[in-house]
Amino acid sequence: MEPKRLYRSRKNRMICGVCGGVAEYFSIDPSLVRLGLILFACFGGSGVLGYIIAAIVIPDESGW
């Protein structure tokens, strides 16, 4: 069995696909992940920085 890998989503993409990829990895609704990102962004701004770093670090679903 192949291990589960974290990728930026191509199907559930709004900006870069980070929230969609995280939602697919944990098998949850992408709207919940996006809502959590908004909450982190509103309370301290760490959500925006985390999203930018994740968009750079996490590979796209099609691979490198």
Residue, then its C-alpha position, 0 to 999 in steps of 0.5 A: m500500500e502506498p503511503k499517503r502524501l500531501y500535495r496541493s490540490r488541482k480539484n479543490r483549488m481557490i488560490c494555490g490549492v494548499c487548503g484543498g490539498v490539506a483537506e484531501y490529506f485529512s479527508i475533511d471538507p476544504s471549507l473547514v480548512r479555509l475557515g481555519l486559515i481565515l481564523f488564523a489570519c485574523f488572530g495574529g496573521s500567522g495564517v497568511l505566512g503559513y499559507i505562503i510557506a506551504a504554497i512554496v514547500i508543498p509540491d503540486e498534485s502532478g508532481w515536481 
